[in-house]
Amino acid sequence: MIWLWVLLASLAASALFAVAAVIARRYEQRPRVVKRDSLDCQSGDRRPLPGVVLPLSSHGEQMLAKIERKRQSIYDTELLEELSVEEAKIRSGLEGEHLLDAFLKSRLDDKWVIVSGYRAHKGEIDRILIGPGGIYAFEVKHLSGVISCHGDLWWRDLTDRQGRVVKQGVPIEDNAGRSPSEQINDAVNALERLLKKNGYQVSIVRGVVLTHPRAVIGRLDRITVDFCFTLATLPLDSLLRVGTPLTPEQVRKIATSIRRHHEWFERKTRENLERRFNRVTRIARA
């Protein structure tokens, strides 16, 4: 009888171990729920991946879509011509940004993150480059002619295809009247303050890149940015040695911080527009 009880006990133990093994396998196969917030700044976070373009917004594409909607409801010839001019400017800017993207991606390894379209209350930064050599901000201008500046005043002399000057002193500024250096400095200074508030004591190297193949740099007096080059003459290797060195972990965390601030700003902008629309709607109904 004793041997029978021993046999039954061993069979029962084997059965329990088998059941436990099945439960363990099923638990391992069960989908894990990960909190979104835990991905932002943990050491295991691989979002965004270095070496890829991190697109934060497609502001240019949004503007083109808005122009197209306006065009469908406007019949005035003069207004249609103004829309065509604005559309040409936006498409030119997008072309320049794509040229810079191709240039950077062909020369950088997977330790770098290219941030495109960062927007905040002080404006947009066309491209931000984050990597071992620091943080770099680029204001892209896809303009032909001879580009010159004196301090924050920028202009260009228009040239024909033979390089002869046909018009002098054309101002270079955005719709708010800001020059390229004012655009990049306003946005970068605000971003530096944000990063320092988050514990990153880094200086952002900022400059202007002229991507048009017929762009020529003229006289740059008292320039207020760190660099200004045409895309053909941009000395990327030497430029990327002047910033504040960063570790791979710092690169990921700074890119994540920039992304989160951009998303917060976009969300607040949408909420403000919705409140304004609702206010106007209430007044119209009253």
Backbone torsions as a table, in degrees:
resi	resn	phi	psi	omega
1	MET	NA	-34.7	-177.7
2	ILE	-62.5	-41.8	-178.4
3	TRP	-64.9	-29.4	178.7
4	LEU	-67.9	-43.5	177.8
5	TRP	-63.5	-38.4	178.0
6	VAL	-62.8	-42.2	179.8
7	LEU	-63.7	-44.2	179.6
8	LEU	-63.7	-39.7	-180.0
9	ALA	-64.4	-41.1	-179.6
10	SER	-67.6	-38.2	177.0
11	LEU	-63.8	-41.0	179.4
12	ALA	-64.1	-40.9	179.0
13	ALA	-64.7	-40.6	179.1
14	SER	-63.3	-40.4	179.7
15	ALA	-64.0	-41.4	179.0
16	LEU	-63.5	-42.6	178.2
17	PHE	-63.0	-38.9	179.6
18	ALA	-64.4	-44.6	178.3
19	VAL	-61.8	-43.1	-179.9
20	ALA	-62.6	-38.7	179.5
21	ALA	-65.1	-41.7	178.6
22	VAL	-62.3	-45.0	179.4
23	ILE	-61.1	-41.4	-179.4
24	ALA	-63.6	-42.4	179.9
25	ARG	-64.3	-41.6	179.7
26	ARG	-65.2	-36.2	178.8
27	TYR	-65.7	-41.1	-179.6
28	GLU	-65.7	-32.4	-178.4
29	GLN	-81.3	-14.2	-177.3
30	ARG	-67.8	135.4	178.9
31	PRO	-58.0	133.7	178.6
32	ARG	-88.3	140.6	176.2
33	VAL	-97.5	120.2	-179.5
34	VAL	-114.1	127.4	177.7
35	LYS	-66.7	135.1	-178.2
36	ARG	-58.9	-40.2	-176.8
37	ASP	-63.0	-27.9	-177.3
38	SER	-71.1	-12.4	-179.2
39	LEU	-86.7	-12.2	-168.6
40	ASP	-71.3	-52.6	-170.8
41	CYS	-128.3	13.1	178.5
42	GLN	-75.8	156.0	-177.9
43	SER	-63.0	-24.3	179.3
44	GLY	-84.6	-1.2	-177.8
45	ASP	-67.9	124.5	176.5
46	ARG	-116.3	27.6	179.1
47	ARG	-115.9	116.4	1.5
48	PRO	-85.6	156.7	179.3
49	LEU	-75.9	130.7	176.1
50	PRO	-59.8	147.8	176.4
51	GLY	92.9	-4.7	179.1
52	VAL	-114.7	159.1	174.0
53	VAL	-78.0	125.8	177.9
54	LEU	-99.1	96.4	-176.6
55	PRO	-80.5	113.9	-179.2
56	LEU	-89.1	-34.5	177.6
57	SER	-155.7	158.7	175.7
58	SER	-116.5	61.6	-174.1
59	HIS	-59.4	-40.8	179.7
60	GLY	-61.9	-43.8	178.5
61	GLU	-64.0	-38.2	178.5
62	GLN	-64.1	-40.2	178.3
63	MET	-65.4	-39.4	177.3
64	LEU	-62.8	-41.1	178.4
65	ALA	-64.4	-38.7	178.6
66	LYS	-65.9	-40.1	177.9
67	ILE	-62.8	-41.6	179.8
68	GLU	-63.3	-39.3	177.5
69	ARG	-65.1	-40.6	177.9
70	LYS	-63.6	-40.7	-176.9
71	ARG	-61.0	-33.3	-178.1
72	GLN	-72.4	-17.4	-177.8
73	SER	-113.2	6.6	-178.6
74	ILE	-116.5	135.8	-179.8
75	TYR	-120.7	-3.7	178.7
76	ASP	-75.4	125.2	-175.4
77	THR	-61.5	-40.4	-178.5
78	GLU	-65.1	-42.6	178.9
79	LEU	-66.9	-36.3	177.9
80	LEU	-64.6	-36.9	177.3
81	GLU	-65.5	-40.1	177.7
82	GLU	-62.6	-40.5	177.9
83	LEU	-63.9	-38.1	179.4
84	SER	-65.2	-38.9	177.5
85	VAL	-64.4	-44.4	179.4
86	GLU	-64.3	-40.2	178.7
87	GLU	-62.6	-41.2	179.8
88	ALA	-63.1	-38.4	177.9
89	LYS	-62.8	-45.2	-177.7
90	ILE	-65.6	-44.9	180.0
91	ARG	-63.8	-36.0	177.3
92	SER	-64.4	-43.1	178.6
93	GLY	-63.2	-42.0	178.5
94	LEU	-63.3	-39.6	178.5
95	GLU	-62.3	-42.7	178.2
96	GLY	-62.1	-41.8	179.5
97	GLU	-64.8	-39.7	178.4
98	HIS	-65.9	-36.6	176.9
99	LEU	-64.0	-41.9	178.3
100	LEU	-66.1	-40.2	177.3
101	ASP	-56.8	-48.1	-178.7
102	ALA	-62.9	-39.7	179.1
103	PHE	-62.5	-47.4	-177.1
104	LEU	-68.0	-45.8	-176.7
105	LYS	-65.3	-28.2	-179.7
106	SER	-78.6	-11.8	-175.2
107	ARG	-119.9	-6.1	-176.5
108	LEU	-109.9	151.3	175.5
109	ASP	-93.1	-172.2	-173.2
110	ASP	-80.3	13.9	176.4
111	LYS	-91.7	-2.5	-174.9
112	TRP	-112.8	145.9	174.4
113	VAL	-115.4	129.9	176.0
114	ILE	-105.5	113.0	-179.2
115	VAL	-96.7	124.6	-178.5
116	SER	-114.5	133.4	171.5
117	GLY	80.2	26.1	176.6
118	TYR	-63.9	129.5	179.4
119	ARG	-129.9	141.1	175.0
120	ALA	-150.7	-170.8	-171.5
121	HIS	-67.0	-18.2	178.8
122	LYS	-98.7	8.6	176.4
123	GLY	117.8	-172.1	-175.7
124	GLU	-105.6	145.6	170.9
125	ILE	-110.2	118.4	-173.3
126	ASP	-56.7	-50.5	179.1
127	ARG	-143.0	137.2	173.3
128	ILE	-120.8	131.0	-179.8
129	LEU	-112.6	123.4	-177.2
130	ILE	-124.7	127.2	-179.1
131	GLY	-170.5	-165.5	-177.0
132	PRO	-57.1	-30.3	-177.7
133	GLY	-90.0	6.6	176.5
134	GLY	117.3	-158.9	-178.6
135	ILE	-118.9	132.2	-177.5
136	TYR	-130.6	136.5	-179.8
137	ALA	-118.6	135.6	-175.7
138	PHE	-121.4	127.9	167.5
139	GLU	-100.0	118.8	-173.8
140	VAL	-98.3	129.6	175.1
141	LYS	-127.9	119.1	-179.9
142	HIS	-101.9	73.0	-175.3
143	LEU	-125.9	141.9	174.7
144	SER	-94.0	169.6	178.4
145	GLY	104.0	-173.3	179.9
146	VAL	-97.0	114.6	-175.0
147	ILE	-98.9	129.7	-179.2
148	SER	-134.9	165.3	176.0
149	CYS	-153.4	156.3	170.0
150	HIS	-135.4	104.2	-173.4
151	GLY	64.2	-125.9	179.6
152	ASP	-95.0	11.3	176.9
153	LEU	-99.2	118.9	-177.7
154	TRP	-120.5	143.8	176.7
155	TRP	-152.5	170.8	176.7
156	ARG	-140.7	149.8	172.6
157	ASP	-100.4	119.5	-177.5
158	LEU	-73.4	141.3	-179.4
159	THR	-128.0	156.5	173.8
160	ASP	-86.9	-175.1	-176.2
161	ARG	-68.0	-16.4	175.8
162	GLN	-91.2	-0.1	177.9
163	GLY	88.2	6.4	179.9
164	ARG	-83.3	136.3	-179.0
165	VAL	-71.0	126.6	180.0
166	VAL	-113.5	-18.0	177.6
167	LYS	-156.0	134.6	-175.1
168	GLN	-110.8	153.9	168.7
169	GLY	69.3	33.8	178.1
170	VAL	-79.5	119.8	-176.6
171	PRO	-62.3	145.3	173.2
172	ILE	-111.8	109.3	-177.9
173	GLU	-158.1	159.8	177.9
174	ASP	-87.4	-174.2	-177.3
175	ASN	-65.0	-19.2	177.7
176	ALA	-92.5	3.7	178.8
177	GLY	83.4	14.1	-179.3
178	ARG	-92.8	138.2	177.1
179	SER	-75.5	168.6	178.2
180	PRO	-55.3	-40.9	-179.2
181	SER	-68.8	-37.1	177.7
182	GLU	-67.3	-39.1	178.4
183	GLN	-60.0	-50.8	-175.1
184	ILE	-72.9	-38.1	-178.7
185	ASN	-68.0	-41.0	178.6
186	ASP	-59.1	-48.8	-176.2
187	ALA	-70.9	-40.8	-176.9
188	VAL	-70.7	-40.4	178.3
189	ASN	-59.7	-40.9	177.9
190	ALA	-66.2	-39.3	179.2
191	LEU	-67.5	-38.5	176.3
192	GLU	-59.9	-42.9	178.8
193	ARG	-62.9	-39.5	178.7
194	LEU	-63.6	-45.8	-178.4
195	LEU	-65.7	-38.3	178.2
196	LYS	-66.0	-35.4	176.5
197	LYS	-64.0	-29.1	179.3
198	ASN	-91.5	7.1	173.9
199	GLY	97.8	9.6	-179.1
200	TYR	-107.9	104.9	-179.7
201	GLN	-87.8	76.7	-177.2
202	VAL	-126.1	148.5	172.9
203	SER	-101.4	134.1	-179.9
204	ILE	-95.3	122.1	176.3
205	VAL	-77.3	126.3	-174.6
206	ARG	-127.9	149.3	-179.8
207	GLY	-168.5	-178.9	-177.1
208	VAL	-115.7	133.0	176.6
209	VAL	-118.1	127.2	179.4
210	LEU	-99.5	111.2	-170.5
211	THR	-95.9	-11.7	-178.1
212	HIS	-69.9	137.2	-178.4
213	PRO	-64.4	-20.6	179.4
214	ARG	-105.9	23.0	174.9
215	ALA	-84.5	136.8	178.3
216	VAL	-129.9	134.8	178.2
217	ILE	-85.4	125.5	178.0
218	GLY	-92.6	-129.8	-177.8
219	ARG	-93.0	127.9	178.7
220	LEU	-114.8	100.5	-178.3
221	ASP	-102.7	130.9	176.5
222	ARG	51.2	44.5	-177.3
223	ILE	-63.7	138.2	-173.1
224	THR	-103.1	7.2	173.4
225	VAL	-112.6	170.9	-175.4
226	ASP	-78.0	-26.2	-179.1
227	PHE	-158.2	159.1	172.2
228	CYS	-150.4	118.0	-178.7
229	PHE	-139.5	156.7	163.7
230	THR	-78.0	161.0	-179.1
231	LEU	-63.1	-34.0	-178.4
232	ALA	-69.2	-25.1	-176.6
233	THR	-110.3	6.3	-177.0
234	LEU	-65.6	113.8	-179.0
235	PRO	-84.8	75.3	-169.6
236	LEU	-60.1	-43.7	-176.8
237	ASP	-58.6	-47.2	-179.6
238	SER	-74.3	-32.8	179.5
239	LEU	-63.5	-39.1	-175.8
240	LEU	-76.4	7.5	176.9
241	ARG	-105.1	1.9	-175.0
242	VAL	-101.7	-5.4	-177.7
243	GLY	-86.1	-175.6	177.5
244	THR	-83.2	118.2	-178.1
245	PRO	-59.3	143.5	-178.8
246	LEU	-130.8	147.5	173.4
247	THR	-82.9	162.0	176.6
248	PRO	-55.4	-37.7	178.5
249	GLU	-65.4	-41.6	177.8
250	GLN	-64.4	-38.3	178.0
251	VAL	-58.9	-47.2	-179.0
252	ARG	-64.7	-44.2	-176.5
253	LYS	-69.0	-38.6	179.1
254	ILE	-67.6	-42.2	177.4
255	ALA	-61.4	-40.5	178.3
256	THR	-65.8	-41.4	178.9
257	SER	-62.6	-42.4	178.9
258	ILE	-64.6	-43.0	179.4
259	ARG	-61.6	-45.6	-177.4
260	ARG	-65.1	-38.5	179.0
261	HIS	-67.6	-40.1	177.1
262	HIS	-60.4	-46.2	-179.9
263	GLU	-62.9	-39.0	177.0
264	TRP	-62.1	-44.9	-179.1
265	PHE	-63.8	-43.5	179.3
266	GLU	-62.2	-40.8	179.4
267	ARG	-64.8	-44.1	179.1
268	LYS	-64.8	-37.1	178.7
269	THR	-62.9	-44.7	178.8
270	ARG	-63.4	-41.6	-179.7
271	GLU	-64.1	-40.8	178.7
272	ASN	-64.4	-40.5	178.4
273	LEU	-64.9	-39.7	178.6
274	GLU	-65.5	-41.8	177.9
275	ARG	-63.0	-42.0	179.5
276	ARG	-64.1	-41.7	179.3
277	PHE	-64.0	-43.7	-180.0
278	ASN	-65.2	-36.5	178.6
279	ARG	-64.7	-44.7	179.4
280	VAL	-63.9	-38.8	179.9
281	THR	-64.3	-42.0	178.6
282	ARG	-63.7	-41.6	179.7
283	ILE	-64.5	-39.8	-178.2
284	ALA	-66.9	-31.9	-178.7
285	ARG	-81.5	-20.1	-176.3
286	ALA	-70.4	NA	NA
